[in-house]
């Protein structure tokens, strides 16, 4: 095997240098795969034998190389040696290693393998950097690798958090690395800055081909800055951890660019991706979506928050209980209007629902990511004030308040219904507020969402439905009383009229009990067997 390896290396050394572009490769020779610096290459790993990766023809002006591999959801391992050790290997869907080059070194080796029973499709991205470029993860003290360029991602229903190790200044081949924490001046790694970028995959795109293609836009510094959204810039004094709102079923790629402002050079960490769901687990699978519309109706909304924060009831049970309590709240409001005609209470609830939606839309805009609103007190006071202002402003025009609420809330319910079949970011208008009410740590999450073709279409439909619904109601109610008497009052007035007016035909209508009994008797006749025709009495002899 060693002789074969040496022969393969000799053949590789005789080949010309290739850089840039994309190439698909298989398992060359026996367990050996050749890669080229700067070239994105697709390859397939199979269990159980590791493949040896060879990276020849490294440029002489390069001082370190980041070799990274990516897969969609199956774990792969990249290691400096055949034996996997925690401080010499990394396992996951987005992993990479840093090779610090020695003088005259022009070739690197590493080992790739997977423990998954199914073949794993990967893309490899080897990138080289010069001595002036900062080294991602060069001052790692938290994770296993000595130099760790990887971004570590964790997610739950509420938020997605990324963490990374601090970088170090670049240095020439054969020299010692700059110390990480002995000094904090401008000639140390404390001058470095970190730009965190976020890139959204096309909506509803859960394909492996789509992910691996878009990952290439998030690997190199120029492509990242041109294609992705810069969310925040961290200094060396900040904690190297950033949280985002989880977007279940939406592919998102994150990366960090470390920048040296003194030399104006930069380098990219290993990008990491997530769909905030699992492709294999039954619960939290990427193919299922959830709706919380019923939870945003008074009783259901508050009851859902209450049972979620205070109990450990399963999600499906919480939804059932929320629907039941929402129905109870709706029934109570209808009963209050039907029996007592409490117009002010009913319109207050209607106005608060509209105020809740308008306040949610306000914080769905970039305004919601302002630093001042990361304080829960400031956020909830501002949110409540916006929600309360709406019914207060329209208290003198209750009919218009009711029409506007029906138009906007009814059309938004269509948006939520469409979201069950066609992904839309507009559902996060209210879902982000619910997440913040349920999770005490959600205030630190950035709530950016993709806004793509589907969203523009659904937004247009929402606006069209709202405008047409409001216009139709205004035209229909023109010339009508502002609010009719409540049903109980009408029923009581009609009953008194029938009692006093014997000429009214309704006066002679039988009581409800007798009419029901007669109707049930008629229904019973349908199931009674037909008597035989002919003589029904005994013959007299």
C-alpha positions in Angstrom: 0.0 0.0 0.0 2.8 2.4 0.8 4.5 1.7 -2.5 1.2 2.4 -4.3 0.9 5.6 -2.4 4.3 6.7 -3.4 3.6 5.9 -7.1 0.4 7.9 -6.9 2.3 10.9 -5.5 4.8 10.7 -8.2 2.1 10.7 -10.8 0.4 13.7 -9.1 3.7 15.6 -8.9 4.0 15.4 -12.7 0.6 16.9 -13.4 0.2 20.7 -14.1 -1.3 23.0 -11.5 -5.1 23.6 -11.8 -7.1 26.3 -9.9 -10.6 27.6 -10.0 -13.8 26.1 -11.4 -15.8 23.1 -10.3 -15.0 19.4 -10.9 -16.6 16.1 -10.1 -14.2 13.3 -9.1 -14.6 9.8 -8.0 -12.3 7.5 -6.0 -9.1 7.7 -8.0 -6.5 4.9 -7.7 -7.2 2.8 -4.6 -8.4 5.0 -1.7 -6.7 8.1 -3.0 -8.5 11.3 -4.1 -6.7 14.2 -5.6 -7.9 17.8 -5.0 -6.6 21.1 -6.3 -6.3 24.4 -4.5 -9.2 26.8 -5.3 -11.2 24.2 -7.1 -14.6 23.1 -5.9 -14.8 19.3 -6.3 -17.7 16.9 -5.8 -16.9 13.4 -4.6 -18.7 10.5 -2.9 -17.7 8.7 0.3 -18.7 5.1 1.0 -18.5 3.2 4.2 -16.3 1.7 5.8 -12.9 2.5 4.4 -11.4 6.0 4.7 -10.1 7.8 1.6 -6.8 9.5 1.5 -7.1 13.1 0.2 -4.1 14.6 -1.5 -3.7 18.3 -2.2 -0.7 18.9 -4.4 0.8 21.9 -6.2 0.3 24.4 -3.3 1.6 27.8 -4.2 4.9 28.9 -2.7 3.4 32.2 -1.5 0.7 30.4 0.6 1.4 30.0 4.3 -1.7 28.0 5.3 -4.5 26.0 3.6 -8.1 25.5 4.8 -9.4 22.2 3.5 -13.2 21.8 4.0 -15.9 19.3 3.0 -19.7 19.7 3.0 -22.6 17.4 2.8 -26.4 18.0 3.2 -27.3 16.0 6.3 -25.1 12.9 6.5 -22.0 13.2 8.7 -18.5 12.9 7.3 -15.2 13.0 9.1 -12.0 14.8 8.0 -8.8 13.9 9.9 -5.1 14.5 9.9 -4.4 10.8 10.4 -6.1 7.5 9.7 -6.9 7.1 13.4 -9.6 9.5 14.5 -8.7 11.5 17.6 -10.7 14.5 19.0 -7.8 16.9 18.6 -6.9 15.8 15.0 -10.3 15.4 13.4 -13.8 16.8 12.9 -17.1 15.1 12.2 -20.2 16.8 10.9 -21.9 18.1 7.7 -19.6 21.2 7.4 -16.1 20.6 8.6 -12.6 21.7 7.8 -8.9 21.6 8.8 -6.2 24.2 8.8 -2.8 23.1 7.4 0.1 25.3 8.6 2.7 24.9 5.8 6.3 24.3 6.4 9.1 25.8 4.3 9.2 24.3 0.8 6.0 22.2 1.5 3.8 22.0 -1.6 1.5 19.1 -0.8 -0.9 18.2 2.0 -2.6 15.0 3.1 -5.7 14.2 5.1 -8.2 11.4 5.5 -11.9 11.4 4.7 -14.5 8.8 5.8 -18.2 8.3 6.7 -19.9 5.9 9.1 -23.2 6.3 7.3 -24.6 3.2 5.7 -25.6 5.1 2.6 -23.1 6.8 0.2 -22.6 10.4 1.0 -22.2 13.1 -1.7 -19.8 15.8 -0.7 -18.2 19.0 -2.1 -14.6 19.8 -1.1 -13.3 23.3 -1.1 -9.5 23.7 -0.5 -8.4 27.4 -0.2 -5.0 28.9 0.4 -4.0 32.1 2.2 -0.9 34.2 2.5 1.1 35.2 5.6 -0.7 38.6 5.7 -4.1 37.0 6.0 -5.5 36.2 9.5 -5.9 32.6 10.5 -9.5 31.6 11.3 -9.6 29.8 14.7 -5.9 30.4 15.3 -6.5 31.3 18.9 -8.9 28.4 19.8 -9.3 27.7 23.5 -12.8 26.2 23.5 -13.0 23.4 20.9 -10.9 20.3 20.3 -8.7 21.2 17.3 -5.6 23.2 18.0 -6.5 25.6 15.2 -10.2 25.4 14.5 -11.7 27.2 11.5 -15.1 25.6 11.9 -18.4 27.3 12.9 -20.4 25.3 15.5 -24.2 25.5 15.0 -27.0 24.6 17.4 -30.7 25.1 16.8 -34.1 24.5 18.4 -37.6 25.6 17.6 -36.9 29.1 18.7 -33.4 30.1 17.8 -30.3 29.1 15.9 -26.9 29.8 17.5 -23.5 29.8 15.9 -20.2 29.8 17.8 -16.6 30.1 16.5 -13.1 30.3 17.9 -11.1 33.6 17.7 -8.6 34.1 14.9 -4.9 34.9 15.1 -2.7 37.1 12.9 -1.0 35.5 9.9 2.7 34.7 9.9 5.4 33.4 7.5 6.4 29.8 7.0 8.8 28.5 9.5 8.2 31.2 12.1 6.4 31.0 15.4 2.8 32.1 15.6 2.0 35.4 17.3 0.9 34.9 21.0 -2.8 35.0 21.5 -3.3 36.6 24.9 0.0 37.9 26.2 -0.7 41.4 24.9 -3.7 43.3 23.7 -2.2 46.1 21.5 -2.6 46.9 17.9 0.1 44.4 17.0 -1.9 41.5 18.4 -5.0 39.5 17.4 -7.2 41.9 19.4 -7.3 44.3 16.4 -9.2 41.7 14.3 -12.9 42.1 13.5 -15.5 39.5 12.6 -18.3 40.1 10.1 -21.1 37.5 10.4 -23.0 36.8 7.2 -26.3 35.1 6.5 -27.3 33.6 3.1 -30.8 32.2 2.4 -31.3 29.3 0.0 -34.3 29.5 -2.4 -37.5 28.8 -0.6 -38.8 25.2 -0.6 -35.4 24.0 -1.9 -34.4 21.0 0.2 -32.3 19.4 -2.5 -28.8 18.3 -2.1 -27.7 19.7 -5.4 -29.1 23.1 -4.6 -27.3 23.3 -1.2 -23.8 22.2 -2.5 -24.1 24.7 -5.4 -25.0 27.6 -3.1 -22.3 26.7 -0.6 -19.7 27.7 -3.2 -20.9 31.3 -2.9 -20.2 31.2 0.9 -16.7 29.8 0.9 -14.4 32.6 -0.4 -14.3 36.2 0.9 -15.3 38.0 -2.3 -18.3 35.7 -3.0 -19.5 35.9 0.6 -19.4 39.7 0.7 -21.2 39.9 -2.7 -23.9 37.3 -2.1 -24.8 37.3 1.6 -26.2 39.7 4.1 -23.9 41.1 6.7 -25.8 40.8 10.0 -23.4 42.1 12.6 -19.7 43.0 13.1 -18.0 41.7 16.3 -14.7 42.9 17.8 -12.2 40.8 19.6 -13.8 41.9 22.9 -17.2 40.5 22.0 -18.4 37.0 22.6 -17.9 34.9 19.5 -21.5 33.7 19.5 -24.5 35.0 17.5 -28.2 33.9 17.6 -30.8 34.0 14.9 -34.5 33.1 14.7 -34.9 29.5 13.6 -36.7 29.2 10.2 -37.9 25.7 10.0 -37.7 24.1 6.6 -35.7 27.2 5.2 -32.1 26.5 4.2 -29.7 29.1 5.6 -25.9 29.3 5.3 -23.8 31.2 7.8 -20.2 32.3 7.6 -17.8 34.6 9.4 -15.2 36.8 7.7 -12.3 37.8 9.9 -10.8 41.1 8.9 -7.4 42.7 9.7 -8.0 46.5 9.5 -4.3 47.2 9.9 -3.3 45.2 6.8 -6.7 45.3 5.1 -6.7 41.5 4.6 -9.3 38.9 5.4 -10.1 35.2 5.5 -13.3 33.1 5.7 -14.2 30.5 8.2 -15.7 27.2 7.1 -19.4 28.0 6.2 -22.1 26.1 8.0 -25.7 25.4 7.0 -29.0 24.4 8.6 -32.7 23.9 7.8 -33.6 24.1 11.5 -35.1 20.6 11.1 -34.1 17.0 10.7 -34.2 15.0 7.5 -34.3 11.7 9.4 -36.1 12.1 12.7 -39.9 11.6 12.9 -40.5 14.5 15.2 -39.3 17.9 13.8 -39.0 16.5 10.3 -38.3 19.0 7.5 -41.4 17.9 5.6 -43.9 18.9 8.3 -45.0 22.5 9.0 -46.9 24.0 11.8 -49.6 26.7 12.2 -50.3 28.8 15.4 -53.1 30.9 14.1 -55.6 29.7 16.7 -53.0 30.6 19.4 -53.2 34.3 18.5 -56.9 34.6 19.3 -57.1 35.9 22.9 -57.8 32.9 25.0 -55.7 30.5 22.9 -52.8 32.9 22.6 -52.4 33.4 26.3 -53.3 29.8 27.2 -50.7 28.5 24.8 -48.0 30.7 26.3 -49.0 29.6 29.8 -49.0 25.9 29.3 -45.8 26.0 27.2 -43.8 27.9 29.9 -45.2 26.1 32.9 -45.7 22.5 31.8 -43.9 19.8 29.8 -47.0 18.7 27.8 -46.3 17.4 24.3 -46.6 19.8 21.4 -49.6 18.1 19.8 -51.5 18.1 23.1 -50.7 21.8 23.6 -52.2 22.5 20.2 -55.4 20.6 21.0 -55.8 22.4 24.4 -55.1 25.7 22.7 -57.8 25.1 20.1 -60.3 24.1 22.8 -59.5 27.2 24.9 -59.6 29.4 21.9 -63.0 28.0 21.1 -64.1 28.7 24.7 -62.9 32.2 24.5 -64.6 32.8 21.1 -67.9 31.3 22.5 -67.7 33.5 25.5 -67.3 36.7 23.4 -70.2 35.7 21.1 -72.3 34.9 24.2 -71.5 38.3 25.7 -72.6 40.0 22.6 -75.7 37.8 22.0 -77.0 38.1 25.6 -75.9 41.5 26.9 -74.8 43.4 23.8 -71.6 44.7 25.3 -70.4 46.5 22.3 -67.4 48.2 23.9 -65.9 45.0 25.2 -66.3 43.2 21.9 -64.8 46.1 19.9 -61.9 46.4 22.4 -61.0 42.8 21.7 -61.4 43.3 17.9 -59.2 46.4 18.1 -56.5 44.6 20.2 -56.3 41.8 17.6 -55.7 44.3 14.9 -53.3 46.2 17.1 -51.4 43.0 17.7 -51.0 42.3 14.0 -49.9 45.9 13.2 -47.4 45.8 16.1 -46.1 42.4 14.9 -45.7 43.8 11.3 -43.7 46.8 12.8 -41.2 44.5 14.5 -41.0 42.2 11.5 -39.3 45.1 9.6 -35.6 45.9 10.2 -36.8 48.0 13.1 -37.1 44.8 15.1 -33.4 44.2 15.0 -32.4 47.5 16.5 -30.2 47.1 19.6 -32.6 49.0 21.9 -35.3 46.3 21.3 -33.0 43.5 22.5 -34.1 44.6 26.0 -37.3 42.7 26.8 -38.7 45.5 28.8 -38.3 48.1 26.0 -39.7 45.6 23.5 -42.8 44.6 25.3 -43.7 48.1 26.4 -43.3 49.4 22.8 -45.2 46.4 21.4 -48.1 46.8 23.9 -48.3 50.6 23.3 -48.7 50.1 19.5 -51.3 47.4 20.0 -53.3 49.5 22.5 -53.1 52.7 20.3 -55.2 51.1 17.6 -58.4 50.5 19.5 -58.0 53.9 21.3 -57.7 55.7 18.0 -60.8 54.0 16.5 -62.9 54.1 19.6 -65.0 56.9 18.1 -65.5 54.9 14.9 -66.2 51.3 15.9 -67.7 50.2 12.7 -64.6 51.2 10.7 -62.5 49.4 13.3 -64.5 46.2 12.9 -64.3 46.5 9.1 -60.5 47.0 9.1 -59.9 44.2 11.5 -62.0 41.8 9.4 -60.2 42.8 6.3 -56.6 42.5 7.6 -57.0 39.6 10.0 -59.2 37.6 7.6 -56.7 38.1 4.7 -53.8 37.2 6.9 -55.4 34.0 7.9 -55.3 33.1 4.1 -51.6 33.8 4.2 -51.2 31.4 7.1 -53.3 28.8 5.3 -51.2 29.1 2.1 -48.0 28.7 4.2 -49.1 25.1 4.9 -48.6 24.2 1.3 -46.3 26.9 -0.1 -43.5 28.2 2.1 -43.7 31.9 3.0 -41.7 34.1 5.4 -44.8 36.1 6.2 -46.0 33.6 8.8 -43.0 34.8 10.9 -44.8 38.1 11.4 -46.7 36.7 14.3 -44.5 33.6 14.9 -41.5 35.7 16.0 -43.6 37.4 18.7 -44.8 34.0 20.0 -41.2 32.8 20.1 -40.2 35.8 22.1 -43.1 35.3 24.6 -42.1 31.6 25.1 -38.3 31.8 25.1 -36.5 34.1 27.6 -33.3 34.0 25.5 -35.0 34.9 22.1 -34.2 38.6 22.6 -30.6 38.0 21.5 -31.6 36.4 18.2 -31.5 38.2 14.9 -34.9 37.8 13.2 -33.9 38.1 9.5 -36.0 36.0 7.1 -35.7 35.5 3.3 -38.0 37.6 1.1 -38.2 35.9 -2.2 -40.6 35.4 -5.1 -43.2 33.4 -3.1 -43.3 36.2 -0.5 -43.8 39.0 -3.0 -46.7 37.0 -4.6 -48.3 36.2 -1.3 -47.8 39.8 0.0 -49.6 41.0 -3.2 -52.4 38.6 -2.6 -52.7 39.6 1.1 -52.9 43.3 0.1 -55.5 42.6 -2.7 -57.7 40.5 -0.3 -57.5 43.1 2.4 -58.3 46.1 0.2 -61.1 44.3 -1.7 -62.6 42.9 1.6 -62.6 46.4 3.3 -64.0 48.1 0.2 -66.8 45.5 -0.2 -67.8 45.9 3.5 -67.8 49.7 3.4 -70.1 49.6 0.3 -72.4 47.0 1.8 -72.8 48.8 5.1 -73.4 52.3 3.6 -76.7 53.6 4.9 -77.1 50.9 7.4 -77.2 51.3 11.2 -73.7 51.4 12.9 -74.5 48.2 14.9 -77.9 46.4 15.0 -79.4 45.5 18.4 -77.9 42.4 20.0 -79.8 39.1 19.1 -81.3 38.5 22.6 -82.9 41.9 22.5 -84.4 41.2 19.1 -85.6 37.8 20.2 -87.2 39.2 23.3 -88.9 42.0 21.3 -90.3 39.5 18.8 -91.7 37.3 21.5 -93.5 40.2 23.1 -94.9 41.3 19.8 -96.3 37.8 19.1 -97.9 37.6 22.6 -99.7 41.0 22.3 -100.7 40.8 18.6 -103.2 38.0 18.0 -103.6 39.0 14.4 -100.0 38.2 13.7 -99.9 34.8 12.0 -96.8 34.0 14.2 -99.1 34.2 17.2 -100.7 30.9 16.2 -97.4 29.1 15.8 -97.2 26.2 18.1 -94.5 26.2 20.9 -91.0 25.0 20.0 -91.3 21.9 22.1 -94.5 20.7 20.2 -92.9 21.5 16.9 -89.8 19.5 17.7 -91.9 16.6 18.9 -93.9 16.6 15.7 -90.8 16.7 13.6 -89.3 13.7 15.4 -92.5 11.8 15.0 -92.4 12.4 11.3 -88.9 11.1 11.1 -89.9 8.0 13.1 -92.6 7.3 10.6 -89.9 6.8 8.0 -88.4 3.8 9.8 -91.8 2.1 10.7 -92.5 -1.0 8.7 -95.4 -0.8 6.2 -98.4 -2.8 7.2 -99.7 -5.4 4.7 -102.6 -4.3 2.6 -106.1 -6.0 2.8 -108.4 -7.0 5.7 -107.0 -5.9 9.1 -109.8 -7.5 11.3 -110.6 -11.2 11.8 -113.3 -12.6 9.7 -116.6 -13.3 11.4 -117.9 -16.8 10.7 
